[in-house]
Amino acid sequence: MRDDAGSLTAAPDSALPLTGDGLTDLLGAILAVASELELSAVLERFVQVSAELTSARYGAINVLDPHGTSTTFVFTGVPTAVAGALRTAPHAQGVLGAIPETGVLRLTDLREHPAFRGFPREHPPMGSFLGTSVRVGSRVFGQLYLSEKAGGFTQADEDVVVALAAAAGVAVANAQLYAEAERREHWLRAGQDITTMLLEGIDEEEALEHIASTALEVAGADTAALALPGIGGDLLIELAVGHLSDRILGATMPRGGRAWTVMTEGKGLTTPSLSGARTVAVPVMRAFGPAMYAPLQSAGRDMGVLILLRRIGGTPFEDSDLGTAESFAAQAALAYVLAGARHAQDVAALLDERERIARDLHDLAIQQLFATGMQLETVRRRAARGVDPTELAGIVDEALDNVDGSVRQIRQIVHELRDPDAASGLVERLRREASLARTGLGFAPSVVVTLDGASLVDGGVEEDQLDERVGPALTSDVVAVVREGLANAARHAHASSVTVRVSVRGTGPLGTVLVEVQDDGAGLPARRDRSSGTGNLASRARQHRGAFSLGVPPDGRGTLLTWQAPLG
């Protein structure tokens, strides 16, 4: 059971074989505690042997944070139903707060102690009491509580628990080192998996989601988010997974805040609780407890921030967690950059292939059509001079053969040039266009697709519904509009961010598809020398009885391309 006060855990019954010789039994108990590697097992074994060696009816180990607040409470002797009714673990207050950092507190009846404040409702009655601190190095890790021994506790019991507490401190330290090594290994393995996936060429958005999901799992966090630079240079949470992810998605991280500081300084940080912090500028972030921020940075390039969050009352992140998270984030950022470079090479190869096809069009089809035109011009001139038509028939037949040959050449070239993604859905094709535009822009544009106001889920039913509403013909035009908008931004905008928004609402003739391509660049030039691209966009809009405009966004910065058409 868990709440803000920590967790209550019952230690399993496990009788320690006793010989009757005090020293032998103590050594056996110490070995039993030291043999465990998992921290939970160390605590359970420690409580068991402490209660058994002192003949105490009840025993518990209370793990405390630096403020004396319980984070974990492992007990034995208390019935599970009674523990469930208690619900919360005790803090180091009252009689428990009187336990010294070294030595023991032994009481004949704890109810007679001046600091006794009474028992919680449903708490079993307790009289005799023996308590001591468990230290890990110079820090108090927790407290051992023993109660209800027939005849009361003795000096011999004090000696036993002091020795056991010392052994438990060493065992806890070893278990923590073991857990830290396991976490580091998990982080390293996760970083290697991310690198492999990115270099294998997975989709960019899928890669970012995998980074967040992997970090969530390895860090033992409840929520993971990626804050990335967006329109106007703002730092936005563009991807979030886990607890309350829908509430923090899209939140803007204020300049000078934790996320901005981590990104600009390139150094991660942790905070024990956002809910209790005095400086939290984003209200929704107060719904979380411990937080950890790690920069996504490679070769001095700021790519964003990895944010890991736990629920209120969760265990704070440790310094070792931050170090491994920073290494993971740096490795993921480097792999992301390398994947981008590889992608640029693929795009360059694609452009080379398209140039080859363009040369084939010019050298084969266009030149052949030009020669055919010259033949027909010869026929026209001879016919004007009154030449016998039978003499011109051979030239006309040859010209027709050339036209047929040109048609065949063009068909062949078009077949080679045909978009391999034509059979793919709209969302996949839009992401491919955004990925291709990354080379020209110098960064990946943001793509947001909504259906009736709701963002689409990858591979979900919504994508099928979207493709069914838009249809193949209109899909190709939407993709062409986005392609032209991204190309214009790459050629003229000098932008630092570009966002593509495709919104589909309704169905049939009353439904609409709205395409917006917005950048934060230099804006529209005073004089435009070339308009073929925008002319094509306007023509596509007219073909669908739609509308097209190119203007300034509401905030007055950059350029906003808007293209709209009915679905039916």
C-alpha positions in Angstrom: 0.0 0.0 0.0 1.4 3.4 -0.9 0.6 7.0 -0.2 2.4 10.3 0.4 4.0 8.9 3.6 5.7 6.0 1.8 5.0 2.3 1.4 3.9 -0.3 3.9 5.4 -3.8 3.2 4.9 -7.0 5.2 8.1 -9.1 5.6 7.4 -12.7 4.7 7.5 -15.3 7.4 11.0 -16.9 7.5 12.1 -18.6 10.7 15.8 -18.2 11.4 17.3 -21.5 12.8 18.5 -20.8 16.3 21.1 -22.9 18.1 20.7 -21.4 21.6 24.2 -20.0 21.5 23.9 -16.2 21.4 27.1 -15.5 19.4 26.4 -18.2 16.9 22.9 -17.1 16.4 24.0 -13.5 16.0 26.6 -14.4 13.4 24.1 -16.5 11.5 21.7 -13.5 11.5 24.4 -11.2 10.3 25.2 -13.6 7.4 21.6 -13.9 6.5 21.2 -10.1 6.2 24.5 -9.7 4.3 23.7 -12.5 1.8 20.9 -10.5 0.2 21.6 -8.2 -2.8 18.2 -6.6 -3.4 17.5 -3.8 -1.0 13.9 -4.9 -0.4 15.2 -8.4 0.6 17.9 -6.9 2.9 15.2 -4.9 4.8 12.8 -7.8 5.1 15.6 -10.2 6.3 16.9 -7.5 8.8 13.4 -7.1 10.4 12.9 -10.9 10.5 16.1 -11.8 12.3 16.0 -8.8 14.6 12.6 -9.8 15.9 13.5 -13.4 16.2 16.8 -12.9 18.0 15.2 -10.6 20.6 11.9 -12.5 20.8 9.9 -9.4 19.9 6.4 -9.8 18.8 6.5 -6.8 16.5 9.4 -5.5 14.4 9.8 -2.9 11.7 12.4 -0.9 9.7 11.4 2.6 8.8 13.4 4.1 5.9 13.5 7.9 6.2 14.3 10.8 3.9 16.6 13.7 5.1 13.5 15.4 6.7 12.6 12.4 8.8 9.6 11.4 6.6 9.0 7.8 6.0 9.6 6.5 2.4 9.4 2.8 3.0 8.1 0.8 6.0 8.7 -3.0 6.3 7.1 -4.7 9.2 6.6 -8.2 10.8 4.1 -9.4 13.4 1.3 -7.0 12.5 -1.6 -8.8 10.7 -2.0 -7.6 7.1 -5.6 -6.5 7.7 -4.5 -4.3 10.6 -1.7 -2.8 8.6 -4.1 -2.1 5.8 -6.4 -0.2 8.2 -3.4 1.9 9.4 -2.8 3.0 5.8 0.2 5.3 6.5 3.7 4.7 7.9 4.8 6.6 10.9 7.4 9.5 10.6 10.3 10.0 13.0 8.3 12.0 15.4 7.2 11.6 19.1 8.8 8.6 20.7 10.3 7.6 17.4 12.0 11.0 17.0 13.7 10.4 20.3 15.7 7.4 18.9 19.4 8.5 18.9 21.5 8.5 15.8 23.9 6.2 17.6 23.0 3.8 20.4 19.5 2.6 21.3 16.3 3.7 23.0 15.0 1.0 25.4 11.7 1.6 27.2 9.8 -0.6 29.6 6.6 1.0 28.3 6.7 3.5 25.5 3.3 4.9 26.5 5.0 6.4 29.6 7.6 8.4 27.5 7.1 12.2 27.6 7.1 12.3 23.8 4.3 9.7 23.4 1.4 11.1 21.4 -0.9 8.1 21.4 -1.5 5.4 18.9 -3.4 5.8 15.6 -6.8 4.2 15.4 -6.6 0.4 14.7 -3.0 0.3 15.9 -2.2 -2.8 18.1 -1.4 -2.1 21.7 2.4 -2.0 22.4 4.3 -1.5 25.6 8.0 -2.6 25.8 10.1 -1.0 23.1 13.6 -1.1 21.6 14.7 1.2 18.8 18.0 2.0 17.1 19.2 3.9 14.0 20.5 2.1 10.9 23.3 4.2 9.4 24.8 4.0 5.9 28.1 5.7 6.2 27.6 8.9 8.1 23.8 9.2 7.2 20.9 7.8 9.1 19.2 5.5 6.6 16.3 4.4 8.8 15.2 3.2 12.2 14.6 -0.3 13.6 11.6 -0.7 15.9 11.0 -3.7 18.1 8.1 -4.0 20.6 6.2 -6.4 22.9 8.8 -8.8 24.4 7.6 -10.8 27.3 9.4 -9.5 30.4 10.9 -6.5 28.5 14.1 -6.0 26.5 17.5 -6.5 28.1 21.0 -5.2 27.7 21.8 -8.3 25.7 19.0 -7.4 23.3 20.6 -3.9 22.9 23.9 -5.5 22.0 22.2 -7.7 19.4 20.3 -4.9 17.6 23.4 -2.6 17.6 25.4 -5.4 15.9 22.6 -6.2 13.5 22.0 -2.5 12.7 25.7 -2.2 11.8 25.6 -5.2 9.6 22.4 -4.0 8.0 24.0 -0.6 7.2 26.8 -2.4 5.3 24.2 -4.7 3.5 22.1 -1.7 2.6 25.1 0.1 1.1 26.0 -3.0 -0.9 22.5 -3.4 -2.1 22.4 0.3 -3.2 25.7 -0.1 -5.1 24.2 -3.3 -6.7 21.0 -1.4 -7.7 23.0 1.5 -9.0 25.2 -0.8 -11.2 22.0 -2.4 -12.5 20.5 0.9 -13.3 23.6 2.1 -15.1 23.7 -1.1 -17.1 20.0 -0.6 -18.1 20.7 3.0 -19.1 23.7 1.9 -21.2 21.7 -0.9 -22.9 18.8 1.5 -23.6 21.2 4.0 -25.1 22.6 1.3 -27.4 19.1 0.3 -28.4 18.2 3.9 -29.3 21.4 4.3 -31.4 20.7 1.1 -33.3 17.1 2.0 -34.0 18.0 5.5 -35.2 20.8 4.3 -37.5 18.5 1.7 -38.9 16.4 4.5 -40.1 13.2 4.5 -38.1 10.8 7.4 -38.4 11.9 10.5 -36.5 8.7 10.9 -34.4 8.8 7.2 -33.6 12.4 7.6 -32.5 11.6 10.5 -30.1 8.7 8.5 -28.6 11.0 5.5 -28.1 13.6 7.8 -26.3 10.9 9.0 -23.9 9.3 5.6 -23.3 12.7 4.0 -22.7 13.8 6.7 -20.3 10.4 6.3 -18.5 11.0 2.6 -17.9 14.7 2.6 -17.0 14.4 5.6 -14.6 11.4 4.2 -12.8 9.6 7.4 -13.6 5.8 7.9 -13.9 6.0 10.4 -16.7 8.6 11.2 -19.4 8.5 14.3 -21.7 10.7 15.9 -24.4 10.8 19.7 -24.5 12.0 20.8 -27.9 12.4 24.2 -29.6 9.3 25.3 -31.5 7.8 28.3 -33.3 9.5 31.5 -32.2 12.2 29.7 -30.4 9.9 28.7 -27.5 10.7 25.5 -25.7 7.6 23.3 -25.9 6.7 19.8 -24.5 6.1 18.2 -27.9 6.0 14.6 -26.7 5.0 13.1 -23.4 4.2 9.5 -22.2 2.9 8.2 -18.9 0.9 9.8 -16.0 -0.9 13.0 -16.9 1.0 13.1 -20.2 -2.1 14.7 -22.0 -2.1 17.6 -19.5 1.5 18.6 -20.0 1.6 18.0 -23.8 2.1 21.4 -25.5 3.1 23.3 -22.4 5.6 26.1 -22.9 8.7 26.1 -20.7 9.4 29.6 -19.6 12.7 31.2 -20.3 14.9 31.2 -17.2 13.1 28.1 -15.8 14.6 24.7 -15.1 14.2 23.3 -18.6 15.7 26.4 -20.3 18.6 26.5 -17.8 19.4 22.8 -18.5 19.3 23.3 -22.3 21.4 26.5 -22.3 23.9 25.4 -19.7 24.1 21.8 -20.9 24.0 20.4 -17.4 21.2 18.4 -15.9 19.5 19.0 -12.5 17.0 17.3 -10.1 14.4 18.6 -7.7 12.9 16.7 -4.8 9.4 17.9 -5.5 7.8 20.2 -8.0 4.6 20.3 -6.0 6.4 21.8 -3.1 8.9 24.0 -5.0 8.5 27.8 -4.6 9.4 28.5 -8.2 7.3 26.6 -10.7 6.0 28.9 -13.5 4.0 26.2 -15.3 1.0 25.3 -13.0 0.4 21.8 -14.5 3.9 20.8 -13.4 2.9 21.2 -9.7 1.0 18.0 -10.2 4.3 16.1 -9.9 6.8 15.3 -7.2 10.4 14.5 -7.9 11.7 15.7 -11.3 14.9 15.2 -13.3 16.1 17.2 -16.3 18.8 16.0 -18.7 20.0 18.0 -21.8 19.7 16.6 -25.3 22.9 18.0 -26.7 25.5 16.9 -29.2 28.6 18.8 -30.4 27.3 22.0 -28.8 24.0 21.8 -30.6 21.0 22.3 -28.2 18.2 19.9 -29.3 16.0 20.0 -26.2 15.5 18.5 -22.8 14.5 15.1 -21.4 12.2 15.6 -18.4 11.5 12.7 -16.1 8.8 13.0 -13.4 7.4 11.0 -10.5 4.1 11.3 -8.7 3.8 13.4 -5.5 5.4 11.4 -2.7 7.6 9.4 -5.0 11.2 8.6 -4.2 13.5 11.5 -5.2 16.0 11.0 -8.1 19.5 10.5 -6.9 22.7 12.0 -8.2 23.7 8.7 -9.8 20.3 8.7 -11.7 21.1 12.1 -13.1 24.6 11.1 -14.3 23.3 8.1 -16.2 20.3 10.0 -17.6 22.7 12.7 -18.9 24.8 10.0 -20.6 21.7 8.4 -22.1 20.4 11.8 -23.3 23.7 12.7 -24.9 24.0 9.3 -26.6 20.5 9.6 -27.9 21.1 13.1 -29.2 24.3 12.0 -30.9 22.6 9.1 -32.6 19.8 11.5 -33.6 22.4 13.8 -35.3 24.1 10.8 -37.0 20.8 9.5 -38.2 20.1 13.0 -39.6 23.4 12.9 -41.5 22.7 9.5 -42.9 19.2 10.7 -43.9 20.8 13.7 -45.7 23.0 11.3 -47.7 19.9 9.3 -48.7 18.1 12.5 -49.7 21.2 13.5 -51.8 21.1 10.2 -53.5 17.4 10.6 -54.2 18.0 14.1 -55.7 20.7 12.7 -57.9 18.3 10.1 -59.2 15.7 12.7 -59.9 18.3 14.8 -61.8 19.1 11.8 -63.9 15.5 11.3 -64.7 15.2 15.0 -65.6 18.1 14.6 -68.0 16.4 11.6 -69.5 13.3 13.7 -70.1 15.3 16.4 -71.7 17.6 14.3 -73.8 15.1 11.7 -74.9 11.5 12.9 -74.9 11.8 16.6 -75.2 14.5 16.5 -77.9 12.4 14.0 -79.8 9.4 16.2 -79.6 11.4 19.2 -80.7 12.6 17.2 -83.8 9.0 16.2 -84.5 8.0 19.9 -84.3 10.6 20.7 -86.9 9.3 18.0 -89.2 5.7 19.4 -88.9 7.0 22.9 -89.6 8.6 21.6 -92.8 5.2 20.1 -93.8 3.5 23.4 -93.1 5.9 25.4 -95.3 5.8 22.9 -98.2 2.0 22.8 -98.1 2.0 26.6 -98.3 4.0 26.4 -101.5 1.5 24.0 -103.0 3.5 20.8 -102.9 1.6 17.6 -103.7 0.1 16.2 -100.4 1.2 12.7 -101.3 4.8 13.9 -101.0 4.1 15.1 -97.5 2.5 11.9 -96.2 5.9 10.2 -95.5 7.0 13.2 -93.4 3.7 13.2 -91.4 3.9 9.4 -90.8 7.4 9.8 -89.5 6.3 12.7 -87.3 3.5 10.5 -85.9 5.9 7.7 -85.2 8.1 10.2 -83.3 5.2 11.4 -81.2 4.3 7.8 -80.3 8.0 7.2 -79.4 8.0 10.3 -77.2 4.8 9.2 -75.4 6.4 5.8 -74.7 9.6 7.6 -73.4 7.5 9.8 -71.1 5.5 6.9 -69.8 8.7 5.1 -69.0 10.2 8.0 -67.2 7.0 8.8 -65.3 6.9 5.1 -64.2 10.4 5.4 -62.9 9.6 8.7 -61.2 6.3 7.5 -59.7 6.1 8.2 -55.9 6.7 5.0 -54.1 4.6 6.4 -51.2 1.5 6.8 -53.3 0.0 3.7 -51.7 0.8 4.9 -48.2 -1.6 6.8 -46.0 -1.8 10.6 -45.6 -0.1 10.7 -42.2 2.9 8.6 -43.3 3.3 10.6 -46.5 3.3 13.9 -44.6 5.9 12.6 -42.2 8.0 11.5 -45.2 7.8 15.0 -46.7 8.8 16.5 -43.4 11.7 14.2 -43.1 12.8 15.0 -46.7 12.6 18.7 -46.0 15.0 18.5 -43.0 18.0 18.7 -45.3 16.9 22.0 -46.9 15.7 23.6 -43.7 18.5 22.4 -41.5 16.1 21.1 -38.9 13.0 18.8 -38.8 9.7 20.7 -39.2 6.8 19.9 -36.8 3.8 18.1 -38.3 0.4 18.1 -36.5 -2.5 16.1 -38.0 -6.0 16.3 -36.4 -9.2 14.6 -37.2 -12.3 16.5 -36.0 -10.1 18.4 -33.6 -8.3 15.4 -32.1 -4.7 14.5 -32.7 -4.2 11.2 -34.4 -2.6 8.1 -32.7 0.1 6.3 -34.8 -1.3 3.3 -36.5 -4.7 3.7 -34.9 -8.2 3.6 -36.3 -8.1 7.3 -36.8 -5.6 7.1 -39.6 -7.8 4.7 -41.6 -10.8 7.1 -41.0 -8.7 10.0 -42.2 -7.6 8.3 -45.4 -11.2 7.2 -46.1 -12.5 10.8 -45.7 -9.8 12.5 -47.7 -9.5 10.0 -50.6 -6.5 9.3 -52.9 -6.8 12.2 -55.2 -7.2 14.9 -52.6 -4.4 13.2 -50.5 -1.9 13.7 -53.3 -2.9 17.4 -53.6 -2.5 17.8 -49.8 0.9 16.2 -49.9 1.9 18.4 -52.9 0.8 21.6 -51.0 2.8 20.6 -48.0 5.8 19.8 -50.2 5.6 23.2 -51.9 5.1 25.0 -48.6 8.2 23.4 -47.0 10.2 24.1 -50.2 9.3 27.8 -50.1 10.3 28.0 -46.4 13.6 26.3 -47.2 14.3 28.7 -50.1 13.1 32.0 -48.8 12.2 32.0 -45.1 15.6 31.7 -43.3 13.4 30.3 -40.5 14.5 28.6 -37.3 11.2 26.6 -37.0 8.4 25.5 -39.4 5.1 23.9 -38.4 2.8 22.0 -40.7 -0.8 21.7 -39.6 -3.3 19.5 -41.4 -6.9 19.5 -40.0 -9.7 17.4 -41.4 -13.3 18.1 -40.2 -16.6 16.5 -41.2 -17.3 14.2 -44.1 -18.4 14.5 -47.7 -19.1 17.9 -49.5 -19.6 19.6 -46.1 -16.3 18.4 -44.7 -13.0 20.3 -45.2 -9.3 19.7 -45.2 -7.2 22.7 -44.0 -3.5 22.8 -44.6 -1.3 25.4 -42.9 2.5 25.8 -43.2 3.8 28.4 -40.8 7.4 29.6 -40.3 9.0 32.2 -38.1 11.4 33.5 -40.8 11.9 36.7 -42.8 8.3 36.9 -44.0 7.0 37.7 -47.5 9.4 39.6 -49.8 8.3 43.0 -51.1 8.7 41.7 -54.7 8.3 38.2 -55.8 10.0 37.3 -59.1 8.8 33.7 -59.3 5.3 32.5 -58.6 5.0 29.2 -60.4 5.0 27.2 -57.1 2.3 29.3 -55.5 0.4 29.4 -58.8 0.3 25.7 -58.8 -1.1 25.8 -55.2 -3.9 28.2 -56.3 -4.7 26.0 -59.3 -5.0 22.9 -57.1 -7.3 24.8 -54.8 -9.5 25.9 -57.7 -9.7 22.3 -59.0 -11.3 21.3 -55.7 -13.4 24.5 -55.3 -11.2 25.5 -52.5 -9.1 28.5 -51.4 -5.4 29.4 -51.1 -3.7 32.3 -49.5 -0.1 33.3 -48.6 0.2 35.9 -45.8 1.4 36.8 -42.4 0.5 34.8 -39.2 -1.6 36.5 -36.5 1.5 37.2 -34.4 3.1 39.1 -37.3 6.2 37.0 -37.6 7.2 34.9 -40.6 4.8 33.5 -43.3 1.6 31.5 -43.2 0.5 29.4 -46.2 -3.2 28.4 -46.0 -4.8 25.9 -48.4 -8.4 24.6 -47.9 -10.6 22.3 -49.9 -13.9 20.4 -49.4 -13.7 16.7 -48.9 -16.4 15.8 -51.4 
